[in-house]
Amino acid sequence: MEGIISGLGGIVHSLLTVYTWIVIIGALLTWVRPDPYNPIVQIIYRLTEPAYRAVRRMMPTVFNGLDLAPIILIILLNILDVVLVNVINAVVLP
C-alpha cells in the first residue's frame, strides 16, 4: 500500500513539474509573438489561460504593463508541490 501511495505522489509531482514548464514556455512565447494558428501555441494557450484567469481574479497581476500572473502561478505550483509531497510522505511514513 505504501508503494502505491508513494507512486501516486511521484505522479502528482511529475504532473506539477510538467505544468510548471508549460507555464514557463507560455510566458516565454509572449515575448516573441508566435503564430497564433500554430497548434502547439494554441495548446499551450488553452492549458495556461484558465489558470492565469484564476490568478487574475484573486489579485491584480499587471504592474507597469508587466503581467506577473505566470510568476505567481509558478510560485503557487511550487508551494502546492511541496505541500503535497509532505502530506504524502506523512501518510507513507507515519
C-alpha positions as semicolon CSV with decimal commas, in nm:
position;residue;x (nm);y (nm);z (nm)
1;M;0,000;0,000;0,000
2;E;0,285;0,238;0,080
3;G;0,429;0,182;-0,266
4;I;0,102;0,276;-0,434
5;I;0,068;0,598;-0,234
6;S;0,432;0,684;-0,296
7;G;0,386;0,616;-0,668
8;L;0,080;0,841;-0,681
9;G;0,284;1,109;-0,508
10;G;0,551;1,075;-0,775
11;I;0,290;1,106;-1,049
12;V;0,141;1,419;-0,891
13;H;0,490;1,568;-0,853
14;S;0,569;1,493;-1,218
15;L;0,242;1,646;-1,340
16;L;0,301;1,964;-1,141
17;T;0,657;1,984;-1,278
18;V;0,537;1,942;-1,636
19;Y;0,267;2,206;-1,588
20;T;0,525;2,444;-1,439
21;W;0,735;2,404;-1,755
22;I;0,427;2,464;-1,971
23;V;0,366;2,790;-1,783
24;I;0,730;2,892;-1,833
25;I;0,716;2,813;-2,205
26;G;0,386;3,002;-2,236
27;A;0,538;3,306;-2,065
28;L;0,840;3,295;-2,296
29;L;0,613;3,269;-2,600
30;T;0,450;3,601;-2,513
31;W;0,784;3,772;-2,571
32;V;0,826;3,651;-2,932
33;R;0,467;3,678;-3,063
34;P;0,440;3,335;-3,229
35;D;0,187;3,242;-3,495
36;P;-0,148;3,215;-3,310
37;Y;-0,264;2,945;-3,554
38;N;0,021;2,711;-3,465
39;P;-0,132;2,407;-3,291
40;I;0,140;2,393;-3,024
41;V;0,087;2,759;-2,937
42;Q;-0,289;2,700;-2,918
43;I;-0,244;2,401;-2,684
44;I;-0,012;2,595;-2,454
45;Y;-0,257;2,886;-2,451
46;R;-0,551;2,655;-2,369
47;L;-0,355;2,490;-2,088
48;T;-0,233;2,811;-1,923
49;E;-0,505;3,070;-1,975
50;P;-0,762;2,920;-1,731
51;A;-0,500;2,919;-1,454
52;Y;-0,398;3,276;-1,539
53;R;-0,763;3,383;-1,519
54;A;-0,797;3,225;-1,175
55;V;-0,486;3,408;-1,051
56;R;-0,604;3,737;-1,203
57;R;-0,941;3,702;-1,027
58;M;-0,769;3,662;-0,688
59;M;-0,531;3,959;-0,718
60;P;-0,412;4,226;-0,959
61;T;-0,125;4,091;-1,165
62;V;-0,036;4,373;-1,404
63;F;0,224;4,617;-1,272
64;N;0,373;4,883;-1,502
65;G;0,247;4,692;-1,806
66;L;0,410;4,366;-1,697
67;D;0,180;4,071;-1,630
68;L;0,306;3,878;-1,328
69;A;0,042;3,603;-1,346
70;P;0,291;3,339;-1,474
71;I;0,536;3,412;-1,191
72;I;0,260;3,399;-0,929
73;L;0,129;3,075;-1,080
74;I;0,476;2,916;-1,075
75;I;0,518;3,010;-0,709
76;L;0,175;2,866;-0,626
77;L;0,254;2,545;-0,815
78;N;0,581;2,503;-0,626
79;I;0,408;2,561;-0,292
80;L;0,140;2,309;-0,386
81;D;0,408;2,059;-0,487
82;V;0,595;2,090;-0,157
83;V;0,275;2,064;0,047
84;L;0,154;1,757;-0,141
85;V;0,489;1,582;-0,117
86;N;0,500;1,647;0,259
87;V;0,143;1,521;0,306
88;I;0,212;1,207;0,104
89;N;0,534;1,143;0,296
90;A;0,343;1,186;0,623
91;V;0,091;0,925;0,508
92;V;0,356;0,680;0,387
93;L;0,598;0,730;0,676
94;P;0,389;0,772;0,992
